Amino acid sequence: MHLFQRGQWQEVGRTENIVNCLDPKFTKSFKVDYYFEEVQKVQFAVFDLDNQTPKLSDDDFLGQVECTLGQLVAGSPVNRPLQLRNGKPAGKSHIIITTEEVKEGGENASLRFRANNLDKKDTFGKSDPYLEVLRQMSVDSWQAVHRTEVIKNNLNPSWQEFSLPVQTLCGGDRSKDIKFAVYDWDKDGSHDLIGTFITNISQMLEAEQKEVAFPCIHPVKKAKKKKYENSGIVYLTSCKISREVSFLEYVMGGMQVNFTVGIDFTASNGDPKQSTSLHYINPYQPNEYMMAIQAVGNVCQDYDSDKLFPVLGFGAQIPPDQKVSHEFAVNFNPSNPFCAGVNGIVEAYQNCVRNVRLYGPTNVAPIIYHCSQFALKAQNDEATKGSKRYYTMCV
């Protein structure tokens, strides 16, 4: 998936690779910021992967679709024919894209399943089962949202615990149906259905007290065989719902975001007297260090009540004895390395770069440890002072 940003296509992410399948159903989703007032172009390109390299230029291109996020939001699900790069149809292939609003925060469901006495599907061995989780999109439409690992040659598998947002499972509605399907994995991609069952979050929460059993039913076998009972039993051994607190909730609850700046004064930055140096002080425009400080600092300072920021340097020979230091106060006041606001940081930096000698090596560990001690002290103070603080470091 690509978004058109800053005049070019930028990759947002890739789905999982589904082997030997002409009708793949991808479970991986992508989160994209949607702006109603902007025309946001988006592109989906499909490739046949034949190797392990991350680049796509050596894989077979199967087709693509270009549209806008507005079209996807307004018309979900969107069914579009794939096109070649010259705009001609890529055979009879289509891509179906579904979208939904994702709310920040919310609940996560952690689930663990096992099964007993699953049907044997392989002629020369037992089944290789995996579990697929599907969300109901409409009365007769289901969308796969997760697949477990495959457990080879086992009719009594225990799958690893996995976690999914409740929003992804059922749109946040605990009474809405969720479908689970057990398949026998085959190397050629023709995975055989063992059976399915349907439940919901409310029913699954019974697993907080004890295992919950679900008969795994194959619809064709059930229709043909009068004495058919099931194709195995799937047990939900654990179901835990946890709430994910959003950043906004933390901030509105009084959490302070503390911003620490670390500056690299090693000689690899170039001679500050030369215009090619990253530390060159141009009287007409800020250098790259100053731009980075302003860009990050202007965001972080809104969440810090006192707007006093510790600024630490490393990798330079500092006055008065010109010894190399990998942890020094940029304002040359080790007992109070704090600068007032973003402007105070920039002023201290400009003064410092004129009074130190760039050296080396690049050793950032001491200032990271310094910042971690701030965080540790704040954490220890929570019990008595009730302070909630989050520490960030820009290096």
Secondary structure, 3 states (H helix, E strand, C coil): CEEEECCEEEECCCCCCCCCCCCCCCCCCCCCCCCCCCCCEEEEEEEECCCCCCCCCCCEEEEEEEEEHHHHHHHCCEEEEEECCCCCEEEEEEEEECCCCCCCCEEEEEEEEEEECCCCCCCCCCCCEEEEEEEEEECCEEEEEEECCCCCCCCCCECCCEEEEHHHHHCCCCCCCEEEEEEECCCCCCCEEEEEEEECHHHHHHHHCCCEEEECECHHHHHHCCCCCCCCEEEEEEEEEEEECCHHHHHHCCCEEEEEEEEECEHHHCCCCCCCCCCCCECCECCHHHHHHHHHHHHHHHHCCCCEEEEEEECEEECCCCEEECCEECCCCCCCCEEEHHHHHHHHHHHHHHHCEEECCCCCHHHHHHHHHHHHHHHHHHHHHCCCEEEEEEC
